[in-house]
């Protein structure tokens, strides 16, 4: 049975569930599937949440490994003009 994460009862669990699933897929080498779940984490999480920044970091790694320039550019754009440790790491490793 599928869970409706838009339902108020389940929506608080969406980000942690998608993040754990993405991490598991990443660890198993299923990078394209992990990429879609990390994007969902970014979409659903707050702009300064740790989950969002972890997902952006992993998206950059996946983008690099898959030679996905579009994903890398998007992640760098998301990190630009932010001032936290994650944005600095992303800028240092992947910005132009």
Secondary structure, DSSP 8 states (H G I E B T S, - for coil): ----TTSHHHHTTHHHHHHHHHHHHHHTT-HHHHHHHHHHHHHHS-TT-HHHHHHHHHHHHHHHHTT-HHHHHHHHHHHTT--SHHHHHHHHHH--
